């Protein structure tokens, strides 16, 4: 019968209360016109009193039963409104204009509440109200409406429609403004999330945002492959270079190493100066063997890429031959959120972390060292050289270590790569990674470089 807007469990909306008052006021006006023309009737007078008091009673009941779900409230009120509409139609003796106005009001309200299904439900309830009230009252059917009753019904019903149209328009404007605010907040949140994501490894960031990881102090045991690396000779270089130039060099190096790490699926734990800590196997794991192979393959790719970086640094006047050294270890670690409730760090601890760090310190320039556990997982894919046992600080027994030589596929009778480096010249060519449509351009570049070298007179 009325526009029953969203009913909150704590307090009904102001517009919902007012719309209900206006709708039932239409009923009161219509029956007042009937009394004015036909004379006083106790039943009609009772309808007027009921129509004026009912919206206030509904508001009191909703405040009373605050825990009732909004949907259940709307459905219950629609049922009462439908039955009321049927009774009102019967009591006005099925007068055409008032009956049509009442039906239009219940249709309008039910469509807004729940669409066509609710409208059909409202019609059925109206019919049920008509049947029930007709069986009790047995009215005399008078289809013709007097002018006063018809005009009163139309004017009050039209006023209700206009007021509700204005309300819907205002709600639409409010919704549009809210959507703008929400869009602005979403853009702000997206920018903030993008900025904050740079402080976490992409895998950890994604697992948090997808709900796979909970942001609370919790850890678990997993088999991981841990990687450490640093630049041999960086400390000496830091004493020779200005802070700004050193910062640019370091950021360039870390950016390139991070790109390679993410390419192989590593989770970047932290940067400590020129030291990089990465682990494989969490939050995403391909299996202990695949994780170890990916970690060692990443280390080999980093070592190869250092040739490119050294050539770039030489062009900027950095002549010190900087080399990367690396250590890896595979085993069970404790991984998760460590720290305090207000400041957490997603990292790993355990024996293998310490071992990887010790091996990195023991490695020579350009060397990659792994223990036997990692060797047993990667030996089918990676060529290794036995370096015997060494004493490692913090470990009671000597540790068997191996030196990574390279990928077996690159060390066969016909390796897919060619590399050579000397002052003024650096080349690394991997034919397995070249695309067919790039081949001609690479050949032209090599031929051009060869011509320049032949024509130049070197003193």
C-alpha positions as CSV (number, residue, x, y, z in Angstrom):
1,X,0.0,0.0,0.0
2,X,2.9,2.4,0.7
3,X,6.5,2.9,-0.4
4,X,8.2,0.8,2.1
5,X,11.8,1.8,1.8
6,X,14.7,0.0,3.4
7,X,13.9,-0.8,7.0
8,X,16.9,-0.9,9.3
9,X,16.9,-3.2,12.3
10,X,17.7,-0.3,14.6
11,X,15.6,2.6,13.3
12,X,13.2,2.9,10.3
13,X,14.3,5.5,7.7
14,X,12.6,8.8,8.1
15,X,11.5,8.7,4.4
16,X,9.9,5.3,5.0
17,X,7.8,6.6,7.9
18,X,6.7,9.7,6.0
19,X,5.8,7.7,2.9
20,X,3.7,5.4,5.0
21,X,1.9,8.4,6.6
22,X,1.2,9.9,3.2
23,X,-0.1,6.7,1.7
24,X,-2.5,6.0,4.6
25,X,-3.4,9.7,4.6
26,X,-4.8,9.1,1.0
27,X,-7.0,6.4,2.5
28,X,-8.2,8.7,5.3
29,X,-9.0,11.5,2.8
30,X,-10.9,9.2,0.5
31,X,-13.1,7.8,3.4
32,X,-13.5,11.3,4.7
33,X,-15.0,12.3,1.4
34,X,-17.3,9.2,1.5
35,X,-18.5,10.2,5.0
36,X,-19.1,13.8,3.8
37,X,-21.3,12.6,0.9
38,X,-23.0,9.6,2.5
39,X,-23.2,10.7,6.2
40,X,-21.5,9.4,9.3
41,X,-20.6,5.7,9.3
42,X,-18.9,4.1,12.3
43,X,-16.9,1.7,10.1
44,X,-15.8,4.4,7.8
45,X,-14.8,6.6,10.8
46,X,-12.9,3.6,12.2
47,X,-11.0,3.3,8.9
48,X,-10.0,7.0,9.1
49,X,-8.7,6.6,12.6
50,X,-6.9,3.4,11.7
51,X,-5.3,5.0,8.7
52,X,-4.0,7.9,10.7
53,X,-2.7,5.8,13.6
54,X,-1.4,2.7,11.8
55,X,1.9,4.2,10.4
56,X,2.9,5.4,13.9
57,X,2.1,2.0,15.4
58,X,4.3,0.4,12.7
59,X,7.2,2.7,13.6
60,X,6.9,1.8,17.3
61,X,6.8,-1.9,16.5
62,X,9.9,-1.7,14.3
63,X,11.8,0.1,17.1
64,X,10.6,-2.5,19.5
65,X,11.7,-5.5,17.4
66,X,15.1,-4.2,16.4
67,X,16.7,-7.6,15.7
68,X,14.2,-8.4,12.9
69,X,15.9,-8.7,9.5
70,X,15.1,-5.8,7.1
71,X,13.9,-8.2,4.4
72,X,11.5,-9.9,6.8
73,X,10.2,-6.5,8.0
74,X,9.5,-5.4,4.4
75,X,7.8,-8.7,3.6
76,X,5.6,-8.6,6.7
77,X,4.6,-5.0,6.1
78,X,3.8,-5.7,2.5
79,X,1.5,-8.5,3.6
80,X,-0.3,-6.3,6.0
81,X,-0.6,-3.5,3.4
82,X,-2.0,-5.9,0.8
83,X,-4.6,-7.2,3.2
84,X,-5.5,-3.6,4.3
85,X,-5.8,-2.6,0.6
86,X,-8.3,-5.4,0.0
87,X,-10.3,-4.4,3.1
88,X,-10.3,-0.7,2.0
89,X,-11.6,-1.6,-1.4
90,X,-14.4,-3.7,0.1
91,X,-15.4,-0.9,2.6
92,X,-15.6,1.7,-0.2
93,X,-18.1,-0.6,-1.9
94,X,-15.7,-1.3,-4.8
95,X,-16.0,2.3,-6.1
96,X,-14.0,2.4,-9.3
97,X,-11.7,5.4,-8.8
98,X,-10.7,4.8,-5.1
99,X,-10.2,1.1,-5.8
100,X,-7.9,1.8,-8.8
101,X,-5.9,4.4,-6.7
102,X,-5.5,1.9,-3.8
103,X,-4.3,-0.8,-6.2
104,X,-1.9,1.6,-7.9
105,X,-0.5,2.5,-4.5
106,X,0.2,-1.1,-3.5
107,X,1.6,-1.9,-6.9
108,X,3.9,1.1,-6.8
109,X,5.1,0.2,-3.3
110,X,5.6,-3.5,-4.0
111,X,7.6,-3.0,-7.2
112,X,10.0,-0.7,-5.4
113,X,10.4,-3.2,-2.5
114,X,11.0,-6.3,-4.6
115,X,10.1,-6.0,-8.2
116,X,7.4,-7.7,-10.3
117,X,7.3,-10.8,-8.1
118,X,6.4,-8.7,-5.0
119,X,3.8,-6.8,-7.1
120,X,2.1,-10.1,-8.0
121,X,2.3,-11.1,-4.3
122,X,0.7,-7.8,-3.4
123,X,-2.1,-8.3,-5.8
124,X,-2.8,-11.8,-4.4
125,X,-2.9,-10.4,-0.9
126,X,-5.3,-7.6,-2.0
127,X,-7.5,-10.3,-3.5
128,X,-7.3,-12.3,-0.2
129,X,-8.2,-9.1,1.7
130,X,-11.2,-8.5,-0.6
131,X,-12.5,-12.1,-0.2
132,X,-12.0,-12.1,3.6
133,X,-13.6,-8.7,4.2
134,X,-16.4,-9.4,1.7
135,X,-17.3,-12.6,3.6
136,X,-17.6,-10.6,6.8
137,X,-19.1,-7.3,5.7
138,X,-21.1,-8.3,2.6
139,X,-20.9,-4.8,1.0
140,X,-23.2,-3.4,-1.6
141,X,-21.2,-3.1,-4.8
142,X,-21.3,0.5,-6.1
143,X,-18.8,0.8,-9.0
144,X,-19.7,4.5,-9.7
145,X,-17.7,7.0,-7.7
146,X,-19.1,10.4,-6.8
147,X,-17.2,13.4,-8.0
148,X,-15.9,14.4,-4.6
149,X,-14.7,10.9,-3.8
150,X,-13.1,10.5,-7.2
151,X,-11.4,13.9,-7.0
152,X,-10.2,13.3,-3.4
153,X,-8.8,9.9,-4.3
154,X,-7.0,11.1,-7.4
155,X,-5.6,14.2,-5.8
156,X,-4.3,12.4,-2.8
157,X,-3.0,9.5,-4.8
158,X,-1.3,11.9,-7.3
159,X,0.2,13.8,-4.4
160,X,1.6,10.6,-3.0
161,X,3.1,9.7,-6.4
162,X,4.7,13.1,-6.8
163,X,6.2,13.1,-3.3
164,X,7.6,9.6,-3.9
165,X,9.0,10.6,-7.3
166,X,10.7,13.5,-5.7
167,X,12.1,11.2,-3.0
168,X,13.3,8.6,-5.6
169,X,15.0,11.5,-7.5
170,X,16.7,12.7,-4.3
171,X,17.8,9.2,-3.5
172,X,19.2,8.9,-7.0
173,X,21.1,12.1,-6.6
174,X,22.4,10.9,-3.2
175,X,23.4,7.6,-4.7
176,X,25.2,9.2,-7.5
177,X,27.1,11.4,-5.1
178,X,27.9,8.4,-2.9
179,X,29.1,6.5,-6.0
180,X,31.5,9.4,-6.8
181,X,32.8,9.4,-3.2
182,X,33.2,5.6,-3.3
183,X,35.0,5.8,-6.7
184,X,37.3,8.4,-5.3
185,X,38.0,6.4,-2.2
186,X,38.6,3.2,-4.3
187,X,41.1,5.1,-6.5
188,X,42.8,6.4,-3.4
189,X,42.9,2.9,-1.9
190,X,44.2,1.5,-5.1
191,X,47.0,4.0,-5.2
192,X,47.8,3.4,-1.6
193,X,47.7,-0.4,-2.1
194,X,50.1,0.0,-5.1
195,X,52.5,2.0,-3.0
196,X,52.3,-0.4,-0.1
197,X,52.7,-3.4,-2.3
198,X,56.3,-2.3,-3.0
199,X,57.2,-3.1,0.6
200,X,56.1,-6.8,0.2
201,X,57.0,-9.5,-2.2
202,X,54.2,-9.8,-4.9
203,X,53.4,-13.4,-3.8
204,X,52.9,-12.3,-0.2
205,X,50.9,-9.3,-1.2
206,X,48.6,-11.3,-3.5
207,X,48.1,-14.0,-0.9
208,X,47.0,-11.4,1.7
209,X,44.6,-9.6,-0.7
210,X,43.0,-12.9,-1.9
211,X,42.5,-14.0,1.7
212,X,44.9,-17.0,1.6
213,X,47.1,-15.4,4.2
214,X,45.8,-13.9,7.5
215,X,47.5,-10.8,8.9
216,X,48.2,-12.1,12.3
217,X,51.1,-13.5,14.2
218,X,51.3,-17.1,13.0
219,X,53.9,-19.3,11.5
220,X,54.3,-22.8,10.0
221,X,57.0,-25.3,9.0
222,X,57.7,-25.8,5.3
223,X,60.5,-27.1,3.2
224,X,62.0,-24.2,1.4
225,X,65.1,-23.3,-0.6
226,X,66.8,-20.2,0.8
227,X,69.1,-17.9,-1.3
228,X,71.6,-15.2,-0.2
229,X,73.8,-13.1,-2.4
230,X,75.9,-10.0,-2.1
231,X,78.4,-8.0,-4.3
232,X,82.1,-8.9,-3.7
233,X,84.0,-5.7,-3.4
234,X,81.0,-3.5,-2.7
235,X,82.3,-2.2,0.7
236,X,85.6,-1.0,-0.9
237,X,83.6,0.6,-3.8
238,X,81.3,2.4,-1.2
239,X,84.4,4.1,0.2
240,X,85.4,5.4,-3.3
241,X,82.1,6.6,-4.7
242,X,79.8,9.5,-3.8
243,X,76.7,8.6,-1.9
244,X,74.3,9.6,-4.8
245,X,76.2,7.6,-7.5
246,X,76.5,4.6,-5.1
247,X,72.8,4.7,-4.5
248,X,72.0,4.7,-8.2
249,X,74.3,1.8,-8.8
250,X,72.8,-0.2,-5.9
251,X,69.2,0.5,-6.9
252,X,70.0,-0.5,-10.4
253,X,71.5,-3.8,-9.2
254,X,68.7,-4.6,-6.8
255,X,66.1,-3.8,-9.5
256,X,67.7,-6.2,-12.0
257,X,68.1,-8.9,-9.4
258,X,64.5,-8.5,-8.3
259,X,63.3,-8.8,-11.8
260,X,65.1,-12.1,-12.3
261,X,63.9,-13.4,-8.9
262,X,60.3,-12.7,-9.8
263,X,60.8,-14.3,-13.2
264,X,61.8,-17.5,-11.5
265,X,59.0,-17.3,-8.9
266,X,61.1,-16.4,-5.9
267,X,59.7,-14.6,-2.8
268,X,61.9,-11.6,-2.0
269,X,62.4,-11.5,1.7
270,X,64.6,-8.4,2.2
271,X,67.4,-6.3,1.1
272,X,70.3,-5.5,3.5
273,X,72.5,-3.1,1.7
274,X,73.8,-5.1,-1.3
275,X,72.7,-8.4,0.3
276,X,69.6,-10.0,-1.1
277,X,67.6,-12.7,0.7
278,X,65.1,-14.8,-1.4
279,X,63.3,-18.0,-0.7
280,X,61.3,-20.5,-2.8
281,X,58.4,-22.7,-1.6
282,X,56.1,-20.2,0.1
283,X,53.5,-18.8,-0.2
284,X,53.4,-20.7,-3.6
285,X,55.3,-24.0,-4.0
286,X,55.8,-26.2,-7.1
287,X,57.3,-29.0,-4.9
288,X,60.6,-29.2,-3.1
289,X,62.5,-30.4,-6.2
290,X,61.0,-27.8,-8.6
291,X,61.5,-25.0,-6.0
292,X,65.2,-25.9,-5.6
293,X,65.7,-26.1,-9.4
294,X,64.1,-22.7,-9.8
295,X,66.3,-21.2,-7.1
296,X,69.5,-22.5,-8.6
297,X,68.4,-21.5,-12.1
298,X,67.7,-18.0,-10.8
299,X,71.2,-17.9,-9.3
300,X,72.8,-18.9,-12.6
301,X,70.7,-16.2,-14.4
302,X,71.8,-13.6,-11.9
303,X,75.5,-14.5,-12.4
304,X,75.1,-14.2,-16.1
305,X,73.3,-10.9,-15.9
306,X,76.2,-9.4,-13.9
307,X,78.2,-9.4,-17.1
308,X,75.7,-7.0,-18.6
309,X,75.6,-4.8,-15.5
310,X,79.4,-4.7,-15.3
311,X,79.5,-3.4,-18.9
312,X,76.9,-0.8,-18.1
313,X,78.9,0.3,-15.0
314,X,82.1,0.5,-16.9
315,X,80.5,3.0,-19.3
316,X,79.8,5.1,-16.3
317,X,83.4,5.0,-15.1
318,X,83.2,2.2,-12.6
319,X,86.2,0.2,-13.4
320,X,86.3,-2.0,-10.3
321,X,85.3,-5.6,-11.4
322,X,82.2,-6.2,-9.2
323,X,81.2,-9.8,-8.8
324,X,78.2,-11.5,-7.2
325,X,78.6,-14.4,-4.8
326,X,75.7,-16.6,-3.7
327,X,74.8,-19.4,-1.3
328,X,71.7,-21.6,-1.2
329,X,70.3,-24.2,1.1
330,X,67.2,-26.4,1.2
331,X,65.4,-27.7,4.2
332,X,62.6,-27.1,6.7
333,X,62.2,-23.6,7.9
334,X,59.7,-21.7,10.0
335,X,57.9,-19.2,7.8
336,X,55.1,-16.6,8.6
337,X,54.5,-13.4,10.4
338,X,57.0,-12.4,13.0
339,X,57.1,-9.3,15.2
340,X,54.4,-7.5,17.1
341,X,50.6,-7.0,16.5
342,X,51.4,-3.4,15.3
343,X,54.4,-4.2,13.1
344,X,54.9,-7.6,11.4
345,X,57.5,-9.0,9.1
346,X,56.8,-11.9,6.8
347,X,60.0,-13.8,6.8
348,X,61.7,-17.2,7.6
349,X,64.0,-18.5,10.3
350,X,65.8,-21.7,10.8
351,X,69.0,-23.7,10.3
352,X,68.8,-23.5,6.5
353,X,68.6,-19.7,6.6
354,X,71.8,-19.6,8.6
355,X,73.5,-22.2,6.3
356,X,72.6,-20.3,3.1
357,X,74.0,-17.1,4.6
358,X,77.3,-18.8,5.7
359,X,77.7,-20.4,2.3
360,X,77.3,-17.0,0.6
361,X,80.0,-15.6,2.9
362,X,82.3,-18.5,2.0
363,X,81.8,-18.2,-1.7
364,X,84.4,-16.6,-4.0
365,X,83.6,-14.0,-6.5
366,X,81.2,-15.3,-9.1
367,X,80.7,-18.6,-7.2
368,X,77.4,-20.3,-6.2
369,X,77.6,-22.8,-3.3
370,X,75.0,-25.3,-2.2
371,X,74.9,-28.1,0.4
372,X,74.2,-31.8,-0.3
373,X,70.5,-31.5,0.4
374,X,70.1,-29.0,-2.4
375,X,72.5,-30.9,-4.7
376,X,70.5,-34.0,-4.4
377,X,67.4,-32.2,-5.8
378,X,69.1,-30.3,-8.7
379,X,71.9,-32.6,-9.8
380,X,69.8,-33.9,-12.8
381,X,69.3,-30.4,-14.1
382,X,72.4,-28.6,-12.9
383,X,76.1,-29.5,-13.3
384,X,77.9,-29.2,-10.0
385,X,81.5,-29.6,-8.8
386,X,82.3,-31.3,-5.5
387,X,84.2,-29.0,-3.2
388,X,84.4,-31.3,-0.3
389,X,83.6,-30.4,3.3
390,X,84.0,-27.1,5.1
391,X,83.6,-26.0,8.6
392,X,80.7,-23.6,8.9
393,X,80.4,-21.2,11.9
394,X,77.4,-22.3,14.1
395,X,77.4,-25.9,12.8
396,X,79.0,-28.6,14.9
397,X,79.9,-30.9,11.9
398,X,81.5,-30.1,8.6
399,X,79.2,-29.4,5.7
400,X,79.5,-31.0,2.3
401,X,79.3,-28.4,-0.3
402,X,79.1,-28.2,-4.1
403,X,79.9,-25.4,-6.6
404,X,77.3,-24.7,-9.3
405,X,78.9,-24.9,-12.8
406,X,75.8,-24.3,-14.9
407,X,72.7,-25.8,-16.5
408,X,73.5,-29.2,-18.1
409,X,71.7,-28.2,-21.3
410,X,74.1,-25.3,-21.7
411,X,77.2,-27.4,-21.1
412,X,76.8,-30.1,-23.7
413,X,78.6,-30.7,-26.9
414,X,76.7,-27.9,-28.6
415,X,75.9,-25.4,-25.9
416,X,73.1,-22.9,-26.6
417,X,75.1,-19.9,-25.3
418,X,78.3,-18.0,-26.1
419,X,79.8,-15.6,-23.6
420,X,83.0,-13.6,-23.4
421,X,84.0,-10.6,-21.3
422,X,87.1,-8.3,-21.2
423,X,87.7,-4.6,-20.7
424,X,85.7,-2.8,-23.3
425,X,83.9,-5.9,-24.4
426,X,81.0,-8.0,-23.0
427,X,78.9,-10.5,-24.8
428,X,76.4,-13.1,-23.7
429,X,74.4,-14.8,-26.5
430,X,71.8,-17.5,-25.6
431,X,70.4,-18.9,-28.9
432,X,67.7,-20.8,-27.0
433,X,66.1,-17.6,-25.9
434,X,66.2,-15.7,-29.3
435,X,62.9,-15.3,-31.2
436,X,62.9,-16.0,-35.0
437,X,61.9,-12.5,-36.0
438,X,64.7,-11.0,-33.9
439,X,67.4,-13.2,-35.4
440,X,68.2,-11.0,-38.5
441,X,68.5,-7.9,-36.4
442,X,70.9,-9.6,-34.0
443,X,73.0,-10.8,-36.9
444,X,73.2,-7.2,-38.3
445,X,74.2,-5.9,-34.8
446,X,77.0,-8.5,-34.6
447,X,78.3,-7.7,-38.1
448,X,78.2,-4.0,-37.4
449,X,80.2,-4.5,-34.2
450,X,82.7,-6.7,-36.1
451,X,83.2,-4.1,-38.8
452,X,83.8,-1.3,-36.3
453,X,86.3,-3.4,-34.5
454,X,88.2,-4.3,-37.7
455,X,88.3,-0.7,-38.9
456,X,89.4,0.8,-35.6
457,X,93.1,1.4,-35.1
458,X,93.9,0.5,-31.5
459,X,96.9,2.1,-30.1
